[in-house]
Amino acid sequence: MDFEFSKDQDMIRETVKKFLENECPKDKVRELMNSETGHDPEMWKKMTEMGWMGIYIPEEYGGTGGEYLDLMIILEEMGRNLFPAPFFSTIALCSIPIIKFGTAEQKKTILSRIAMEGEIWTLALTELSSSYGASEIEMEASLEGDEYVLNGTKMFVPYANVTDNFLVVARTSNKETAEDGITIFIVDAKSPGINLTMIPTTAHNMRFEVKFNNVKVPQSNILGEKDKGWNIIEYILQYATILKCAEMSGGAEAVLELSNNFSKERIQFDKPIGSFQAVQHKLVDMLTESDGLKFLTYEAAWKINIGSPSNMLISMAKAKANNAYQRLCIEGIQIYGAIGFTDEMDIGLYHLQSKSLEFDLGSTEFHREKIINELENQKPLFLSI
C-alpha cells in the first residue's frame, strides 16, 4: 500500500482546493444551501471546462482517463469545503457504473455529454425503508410492447430537481432470491409521469421523493442485463461508498483545523484555551479520529484503484466515517462553546452535514452487519498457513 500521491495528483488537490476556496467560500455555501437549485450552474460550467466531470471518464469519450484516486482527491476536497453540487450523484453514482456496464452506444453518447457538457445525473435507488438491501426494491417495471412502464416511488434521491437523467432501479420479475429480477433503467428526467417532492433536511442537501407513474422507457435504455442489475448496484456501492468516505474525511479534517485554530485564538483567564490540558486532550482525540478515518479510507481506495476492492475495508471505512465525523463535530463544538451551535459558526454547518451523510450509502448498523458477514466467511488464519 502506497499513500504517496503523484505530482499530478498533488496538482489536482491544489487546483481543486484553490478553486473551491475562491469560488465557494462559506457564505456562498450557505447561499446555495438555501437556494432552489442547491448549486451554482455557472460554477458547474467552470468545473466542466476544467475537466472535473471527465476526470475518471476514458479519453475516447471526452474525459481524461484518470485514476480512481484522482476522483477520491476531488471528493475529499469537496467535503473539506462543504461544496454543494450534484458532482457525487453524477460521477460517483452514475458515470462509474456506465463506464463499466454500459453498451458501446451508451458510453459514447452519455459519457461524452457528462464529460464535455456537464450533463447532470442521479441514482434513484432507495425506497420507503431507505435501506440498501435488494429485498427493499419494490418498484415495478413491466414490459408493454417495445417499452417498459415504471411505477413506484423512490426516496431521498439527490438533486432530482436539476438532473437531466435518472438511473432507476426497478424489479422486472420475481425470482427465488431478492437480488435476482432487478433491472436498472436510464430514464429521461423530462419523461411524462415523473413527479418530485422535496424532502426537508437539516443540511439542506437537496433530497427528493420521486414518483414514477406509468413512465415509459425503451428497452434500449437498460443498463447492463435485464434481471441482473443487482451486481451493478453492488459495484456502485463499492466504488461510491469510499468516495463518500473521502468526502466525510475531508469534512472531518476541516473540523479539526477549525477547532485547533479557535483554541489558539480564544482567550480565557488571559490564556488561549488551547493551553488548557482538557482542550488539548480533545484535540488529540480528534486528531486520532481524523487520521484513523483518513488512512482507512485511503487504504480502501488504494485497493479499488489497483482493481482489488475489499468489501471488509469499504464497510469498515464507512462505519468509521459515520461515527468519527460526528464525534469530531461534537468535540469541536464543545471547544467552541455554545456559540458553536449557531448559524454564524462554520463548524455548525459541518455538524449538520455529518448527520446527513451518516445514512448515505449505508448506516453504521448496515455496514457492521456486512463486516460480520465478511468475518463469518473468512477462513481462520491457521488454515492458510
Secondary structure, DSSP 8 states (H G I E B T S, - for coil): ------HHHHHHHHHHHHHHHHH--HHHHHHHHTSSSSS-HHHHHHHHHTTSTTSSS-GGGTS----HHHHHHHHHHHHHHT--STHIIIIIIIIHHHHHH--HHHIIIIIHHHHHH---EEEE---TT---SGGG---EEEEETTEEEEEEEEEEEETTTT-SEEEEEEE-S--SSTTTTEEEEEEETTSTTEEEEEE--TT---EEEEEEEEEEEEGGGEES-TTB-HHHHHHHHHHHHHHHHHHHHHHHHHHHHHHHHHHHH-EETTEEGGGSHHHHHHHHHHHHHHHHHHHHHHHHHHHHHTT---HHHHHHHHHHHHHHHHHHHHHHHHHH-GGGGSTTSHHHHHHHHHHHHTTTT--HHHHHHHHHHHHHHS--GGG--
